[in-house]
Amino acid sequence: MEIITDLGAHARFVWPAYGAFVVIFGGLLIWVRLSGARAKAELERREAARKESR
């Protein structure tokens, strides 16, 4: 664990990069979950409409 905590002069660049990664990756995860939920709802709506039209 010494490598993670002993970043020396580069710590001011590395820690914000870690933070940016967490924020961006978290945002992408939320986006994928929401997009998947919307796609699933749309698919269910279309399947229901197709069953009604038969």
Helices and strands as residue ranges (DSSP letters): H 2-5, G 8-10, H 11-53
